[in-house]
Amino acid sequence: MSAVGLKFAPLKSQHVLPGFRLSLGFTIFYLTSLVLIPLLALMLRPFELGLDGVWEAISTPRVLASLRLSFGMALAAAIIDSVFGLIIAWVLVRYRFPGRAILDALIDLPFALPTAVAGIALSTLYAPSGWLGGILAEYGIKVAYTPWGVLIAMVFISLPFTVRTVQPVLAELGKDVEEAAATLGATRVQTISRVMLPMLYPAILTGCAMAFARAVGEYGSIIFLAGNLPGISEIAPLLIVIKLEEFNYAGAAAIGVVMLATSFVMLLALNAIQSWAARRR
C-alpha cells in the first residue's frame, strides 16, 4: 500500500490550562491590575512635591536613620535566619525524635500569629522586667527599646521562610549523597562543605531573599519591642505611618518609593547570586 498522498493530522498538545494567548492575557491583566498599577501610583505620588520636595522628604536625618535601621537589620536578620534555618531544616529532615512533629509545626507559628500578638509576646519576654530581659539586665544588656529589639523581632517573623525553603530541597537529596561521599573517603566536614552546601546554595539564597523581604516591611511586631525612638530605633514603615497620620501622603509615598527601589536592587542582587550558584552547581 502506497503511503504517497496520505496526510497526517498534527498532534494537538493537551494542556490543563486554556491556550497560551488566553493564559498570557489573564496573567498580564492580573499582574497589571494588582501589582503594576498600584506601584505606578506609588511612584508618581511623591512628585506632587516636585523634585526638590521629594529630595527634602527623603534626605532628612530622621528618614535616613530609619532607612539604615530597617535595611541593615533586615539584612542581618536574613543572614542569621539563613544559618539557623539551615540547621533547623537539617535536624527536621535527617533525624527522628520524640516531638519532631510538634517542633515542625511550631516553625510555621510566626506565619499564623498576628504581628501585634508577636510583638506583645516578644516585649513581655525581653522587657527589663521580662523573663529574659530581667536576666540580661543584670549583666547590663538591654534588648527591648533598642535596635537589638528590632533585630530580634525581624529574626522571629522571618525564620519560617528560610526553613521552609531549604527543608524540601534537603529532603530530596536523601542520605545516599552523604553515603556516596563517605565511601569515596570524604570526611564529615568535606561532605557538608563540598557536597551538601553547593547543592543547597540556591535554596539558601532564595530563603535569605524571602526573609529579607519579609523583615524589611515588618511593622506590627517591631513597634512593641523597638521603643520607636527617632534616629535610634525608629523603622521606616513606622515613619510612613506617622506621615500618613499627618496627612502628608506625598512624603509617605516618597519614603515608600525609596524602600521599594532599595528592596528591588537588593533582591535583584540576591537573585543574581542565586542564578550564579545554580549555574555553578
C-alpha positions, 0 to 999 in steps of 0.5 A: 500500500502506497503511503504517497498522498496520505496526510497526517493530522498534527498532534494537538498538545493537551494542556490543563490550562486554556491556550497560551494567548488566553493564559498570557492575557489573564496573567498580564491583566492580573499582574497589571491590575494588582501589582503594576498599577498600584506601584505606578501610583506609588511612584508618581505620588511623591512628585506632587512635591516636585523634585526638590520636595521629594529630595527634602522628604527623603534626605532628612536625618530622621528618614535616613536613620530609619532607612539604615535601621530597617535595611541593615537589620533586615539584612542581618536578620536574613543572614542569621535566619539563613544559618539557623534555618539551615540547621533547623531544616537539617535536624527536621529532615535527617533525624527522628525524635520524640516531638519532631512533629510538634517542633515542625509545626511550631516553625510555621507559628510566626506565619499564623500569629498576628504581628501585634500578638508577636510583638506583645509576646516578644516585649513581655519576654525581653522587657527589663522586667521580662523573663529574659530581659530581667536576666540580661539586665543584670549583666547590663544588656538591654534588648527591648527599646533598642535596635537589638529589639528590632533585630530580634523581632525581624529574626522571629517573623522571618525564620519560617521562610528560610526553613521552609525553603531549604527543608524540601530541597534537603529532603530530596537529596536523601542520605545516599549523597552523604553515603556516596561521599563517605565511601569515596573517603570524604570526611564529615566536614568535606561532605557538608562543605563540598557536597551538601552546601553547593547543592543547597546554595540556591535554596539558601539564597532564595530563603535569605531573599524571602526573609529579607523581604519579609523583615524589611516591611515588618511593622506590627511586631517591631513597634512593641519591642523597638521603643520607636525612638527617632534616629535610634530605633525608629523603622521606616514603615513606622515613619510612613505611618506617622506621615500618613497620620499627618496627612502628608501622603506625598512624603509617605509615598516618597519614603515608600518609593525609596524602600521599594527601589532599595528592596528591588536592587537588593533582591535583584542582587540576591537573585543574581547570586542565586542564578550564579550558584545554580549555574555553578552547581 
